[in-house]
Amino acid sequence: MNCVWCHKPRGGVIFPVDGHVCPRCQDPRQREWVRELDQAAHGVLRSTQRDGILWPYGANIEMETRAALLQWAESYGLKMSGSRTRCGTGLHWLDKGQCNWQRCSRDGLPDFFDHTSLWKYRKTGKPALVLNQPYGDVDPRRVDAFLSEYPRLTSEVKQDGWYAYTTTAVYIWNRTNAA
């Protein structure tokens, strides 16, 4: 994406009114908002010395999505998992803490597995949630049917995710790890 001010592809983020603005062209108010959200993300999202905060897809380029993600994570007491999993769904990780199943993949997944992210409880550090945020509506009965082999996991289908753009939030919880 090119900056709305210098028209060069220099990274940056999308601001609600101005659109995509690169770091060089951001005004002081915009720079401060970026700094504030990056600071608030410590303890919620992973970061590296070189790259700073590792915002997930969507929040990596949109300021409103960043703010929504942080507010959402705070309201549920969650932090993004740093775990890597072979599991295409994240459900083995959520249910058992890891995926040891060699044939686990994303092949044949229901369409509600989109914009998937893995989350841990902040208090316990244990797997809490696989959050999917697909476009459009999702029938909760389809989610429950898919989870039938995971008796410890529960699901909710809501409209309160952080990804935006008319996505539905499909929550798959392991509430036994909360305490």
C-alpha positions as CSV (number, residue, x, y, z in Angstrom):
1,M,0.0,0.0,0.0
2,N,1.2,3.5,-0.8
3,C,1.2,6.3,1.7
4,V,-1.6,8.9,1.0
5,W,0.9,11.7,1.5
6,C,4.2,10.7,-0.1
7,H,2.7,8.0,-2.4
8,K,5.5,5.6,-1.6
9,P,5.2,2.0,-0.4
10,R,6.9,2.5,3.1
11,G,4.8,0.4,5.4
12,G,2.8,2.2,8.0
13,V,-0.8,1.8,9.1
14,I,-4.3,2.8,8.1
15,F,-5.8,5.6,10.2
16,P,-9.6,6.1,10.4
17,V,-9.7,9.5,8.6
18,D,-6.4,9.9,6.7
19,G,-6.1,6.3,5.3
20,H,-2.7,4.6,4.9
21,V,0.1,6.8,6.3
22,C,3.8,5.7,6.4
23,P,5.8,6.3,9.6
24,R,7.7,9.2,7.9
25,C,4.5,11.1,7.1
26,Q,2.6,10.5,10.3
27,D,1.8,13.6,12.3
28,P,2.7,13.7,16.1
29,R,-0.9,12.7,17.1
30,Q,-0.7,9.6,14.8
31,R,2.7,8.7,16.1
32,E,1.5,9.0,19.7
33,W,-1.5,6.7,19.0
34,V,0.8,4.1,17.4
35,R,3.1,4.3,20.4
36,E,0.2,4.0,22.9
37,L,-1.2,0.9,21.3
38,D,2.2,-0.7,20.9
39,Q,2.9,-0.1,24.6
40,A,-0.6,-1.4,25.6
41,A,0.1,-4.6,23.5
42,H,3.0,-5.7,25.7
43,G,1.8,-8.7,27.7
44,V,-1.0,-9.3,25.2
45,L,0.9,-9.9,21.9
46,R,4.3,-11.3,21.2
47,S,7.2,-9.0,20.3
48,T,10.7,-9.2,19.0
49,Q,13.7,-6.9,19.5
50,R,14.0,-6.4,15.7
51,D,10.3,-6.1,14.7
52,G,8.6,-4.8,17.9
53,I,5.0,-5.9,18.4
54,L,3.9,-8.7,16.2
55,W,0.4,-7.6,15.4
56,P,-1.8,-10.3,13.8
57,Y,-3.3,-10.0,10.4
58,G,-5.7,-7.1,10.2
59,A,-4.3,-5.4,13.2
60,N,-0.9,-5.2,11.5
61,I,-2.2,-2.5,9.2
62,E,-5.2,-0.9,10.8
63,M,-5.3,1.3,13.9
64,E,-8.9,0.8,14.7
65,T,-8.4,-3.0,14.6
66,R,-5.4,-2.7,16.9
67,A,-7.5,-0.8,19.4
68,A,-10.4,-3.2,19.1
69,L,-8.1,-6.2,19.6
70,L,-6.6,-4.8,22.8
71,Q,-10.0,-3.9,24.2
72,W,-11.3,-7.4,23.3
73,A,-8.3,-9.2,24.8
74,E,-8.6,-7.2,28.0
75,S,-12.3,-7.9,28.4
76,Y,-11.6,-11.7,28.2
77,G,-8.4,-11.8,30.2
78,L,-6.4,-13.2,27.2
79,K,-3.0,-13.0,25.6
80,M,-2.1,-14.3,22.2
81,S,-0.3,-17.6,22.3
82,G,3.2,-17.8,21.1
83,S,2.8,-21.5,20.5
84,R,3.5,-23.0,17.2
85,T,1.3,-26.0,16.3
86,R,1.1,-28.5,13.5
87,C,-2.6,-28.7,14.2
88,G,-4.5,-27.0,11.4
89,T,-7.4,-26.1,13.6
90,G,-5.6,-25.4,16.9
91,L,-8.0,-27.8,18.6
92,H,-5.5,-30.4,19.7
93,W,-3.4,-27.6,21.2
94,L,-6.5,-26.2,22.9
95,D,-7.6,-29.6,24.2
96,K,-4.3,-31.2,25.2
97,G,-1.8,-28.3,25.1
98,Q,0.0,-29.6,22.0
99,C,-0.6,-31.4,18.8
100,N,1.2,-34.7,18.3
101,W,-1.1,-36.0,15.5
102,Q,1.1,-36.3,12.4
103,R,-1.8,-36.1,9.9
104,C,-3.4,-33.0,11.3
105,S,-3.8,-30.3,8.6
106,R,-6.2,-27.6,7.4
107,D,-7.5,-29.9,4.6
108,G,-11.3,-30.4,4.9
109,L,-11.9,-27.8,7.5
110,P,-15.3,-26.1,7.7
111,D,-15.4,-22.6,6.2
112,F,-15.7,-21.0,9.6
113,F,-12.0,-21.6,10.1
114,D,-10.8,-18.2,8.8
115,H,-8.6,-15.5,10.4
116,T,-7.8,-18.1,13.1
117,S,-5.8,-17.1,16.2
118,L,-4.8,-18.9,19.3
119,W,-5.2,-17.4,22.8
120,K,-4.1,-18.2,26.4
121,Y,-5.5,-17.2,29.7
122,R,-3.3,-14.4,31.2
123,K,-3.7,-15.7,34.7
124,T,-2.8,-19.4,34.1
125,G,-0.9,-19.1,30.8
126,K,-2.8,-22.2,29.6
127,P,-4.6,-22.6,26.2
128,A,-7.9,-20.8,26.4
129,L,-9.4,-20.1,23.0
130,V,-9.2,-20.8,19.3
131,L,-10.8,-17.7,17.7
132,N,-12.0,-17.8,14.1
133,Q,-13.4,-14.7,12.4
134,P,-14.9,-15.7,9.1
135,Y,-16.8,-13.4,6.8
136,G,-20.6,-13.7,7.0
137,D,-22.9,-15.7,9.3
138,V,-22.1,-19.0,11.0
139,D,-24.6,-21.6,12.2
140,P,-23.7,-22.5,15.8
141,R,-25.0,-26.0,15.2
142,R,-22.2,-26.6,12.6
143,V,-19.6,-25.5,15.1
144,D,-21.0,-27.8,17.8
145,A,-21.2,-30.7,15.3
146,F,-17.5,-30.2,14.3
147,L,-16.5,-30.1,18.0
148,S,-18.3,-33.3,18.9
149,E,-15.1,-35.3,19.4
150,Y,-13.8,-32.7,21.8
151,P,-16.0,-32.9,24.9
152,R,-13.9,-30.5,27.0
153,L,-14.3,-27.7,24.4
154,T,-17.3,-25.4,24.1
155,S,-18.3,-22.9,21.4
156,E,-20.0,-19.6,21.0
157,V,-20.9,-17.7,17.9
158,K,-21.0,-13.9,18.4
159,Q,-20.6,-10.6,16.6
160,D,-18.0,-9.1,19.0
161,G,-14.6,-10.1,17.5
162,W,-11.9,-7.6,16.8
163,Y,-11.2,-8.4,13.1
164,A,-14.2,-6.3,11.8
165,Y,-15.3,-6.2,8.2
166,T,-18.6,-8.0,8.8
167,T,-16.9,-11.0,10.3
168,T,-18.5,-13.3,12.8
169,A,-16.5,-14.4,15.9
170,V,-16.5,-18.1,16.4
171,Y,-15.2,-18.9,19.9
172,I,-13.9,-22.4,20.7
173,W,-13.1,-22.4,24.4
174,N,-11.3,-24.7,26.9
175,R,-12.7,-23.3,30.1
176,T,-11.1,-26.0,32.2
177,N,-7.8,-24.2,31.9
178,A,-9.1,-20.9,33.4
179,A,-8.3,-21.8,37.0
